[in-house]
Amino acid sequence: MASGTGVARSRPRKQVHPWRVVIVVGGLALVVSLFAFLGFNSDTSDQGRQAVNSDINQVAPAPGSLARPQDDIEVHLRSGLTGVLILNGKRLPEDQQLIDPATSTIRFQPGEGREVSRLPAGLNDVAVFYWKQTDPEPARQDGSNTYGWSFRVAA
C-alpha cells in the first residue's frame, strides 16, 4: 500500500516575537550612537593631551608622530623655565629660536638662512635643555634638566 494522499504536510510556522525587530534595531542604533559620540569627542590631533613630565607641558611634533620638513619644533615649559633646543645632537643657535619667557615657550622654525632650512627626512631626535629663568644657564646638561623625544619626517 502506498502511503500518501497527495496532500503535502506543511510545517507549523514558528511564531516570531513581535518585539524582536524593535530590540535588534534599537540595539544597533545604540551602538552607532555610541561610536558617533566617541568619534566626535576623541582627540585625534597630533598633539593629543600630553603630560610629558612636571617641567614640560607639551612638545611638537609629538613623540613618535610624522611631521613635514617645514614644521616647527616647539616646547611649552612649566612657567618660570627657559631653555634651548637640540636637534639631532646639534644645539640650534639661540638667535634662531623664538624664546618667549612670558609663556615659557621655545620654538624653532626651519627656513632659508637658518641653521636648518628643512627638517631632514627620517627619524629626528630633539632635546630641550632647560633651567630656571632666574638662574644662569647651567654649565652642563644632566638628566634632570633635559628632555628628549623623537619623531619622523616624511620625505
N, C-alpha and C positions, 0 to 999 in steps of 0.2 A: 504494500500500500504506500502510495506516495503521500508524503506529508506536504502539505501546502494547500492553501486555499486560494492562493493568488493575491492575498492581501498582505502588503508589507507592513511589518510592525515598525512603528516609529518609537524612537526613544522618548521618554518623557523629557521635556525641556527643563534645563536647570533654571532655577529661579534666580534672576540677577537682583542683587541688593540694590534698591533704588538710589541709595546714597553713595554707592561705590564710586561713581564718576565724580561726584561732588568732592569726595575726600581726596581722590587722586589729583584732580585739577587744583584743588586748594593747596595740597602739599607741594606740587610743582610751582605754583605761584609764590608760595612762601620761600622756597629755595631760590628762585630767580630774584625775588626782592632782597634776600639776604646777600646774594652775590653783588647786586647792584649797589646796595648800601655800603658794603665793604670796598667795592671798587671806587666809589666816589669819595670815600673818606680815607683812603690809603694815601700815604706819601710815597709816590714813585719818583720823586725828584732824585737827582744825582746826589744831593747832599743828605737827604733824609734828616733824621733827627740824630745829630752827633752829640755824644757826650764823651769826647776823646779822653780827657783827664781833667783834673781840677784846675790846671793852668790854661789849657787850650779848649776854647769853646767850639770852634768849627774850623775845618780846613777845606780848601777847594784847589784842585779837583779832589773829590772824596777818595779815601783809600780804596784801592782796587778798582777804581772806575776807569772808564775810557774817556779820554779828553781829545780835543782838537789841538793842532800845533800852535794856534794863536790864542788859546785860552789863558786867562790869568791864573797865577798861583796866589792864593790868598789864605791868610791865617787870622782868626779872631782870637786874641789872647784875653785872659782874665784882666779885668780893669786894673790898671797900675803897672802893667808889664809892657815891655818893649822888646825888640829883638831884630834879627836878620834872618834871611832865607839862604839856604844852601841847596843848590840844585846839582845832583849827580856828583857830589863830593866837592863842588867848587862854590865858594861863597860869592853870592851875587853882590855887585857894588851897591853900597848904601845909597848913593846918589841916583840910582836907577830903581830903587824901591820906594813905594809910597808908604811911608810910616806915619800913621796918624795916632799921636799919643792920646788924643781925646777919646777915641774909640778902641784903642789898643789893637789896631788893625795893621797888618803888614801885607802889602800887595806888590807883586811883580808882574808887569805887563810886557810880554815879548814884543819886539818890534824893531824896525830899522834903526840903526845907530845904537842899539843896546848890546849888552854882553851876549844875550841870546835873542836872535831875531825870530826864531820859531822853536818851539819845544821839539826835541829830537823824537823821531818815531821809535816806538818800542817802549820798554819799561823805563820809567824815570823814578829816581829816588829823590825825595825832598826832605829836608830837615829844617826846623826852626830852632835857632839858638836864642834863648830869651833870658831876661833878667828884669829886676825892678827898675822902673823909670827913674827912681830917686838915687839909684846906685850907678857907679861907673860900670862899663862892660867888663865882665869877668875875664881874666887873662886866659882861662882855658875852659873848654866845654867838658861837662861831665854828664852822666845820665840823668841827673836831677834837673838840669836846665836845658835839655834838648829833647825834641820830639821829632820823630821821623815817620814817613809813610811813603807808599809807592802807588803809582798809577800808570796806566798805559796811554800812549798817544798813537792815534791812528795815522797811518801813512798818507 
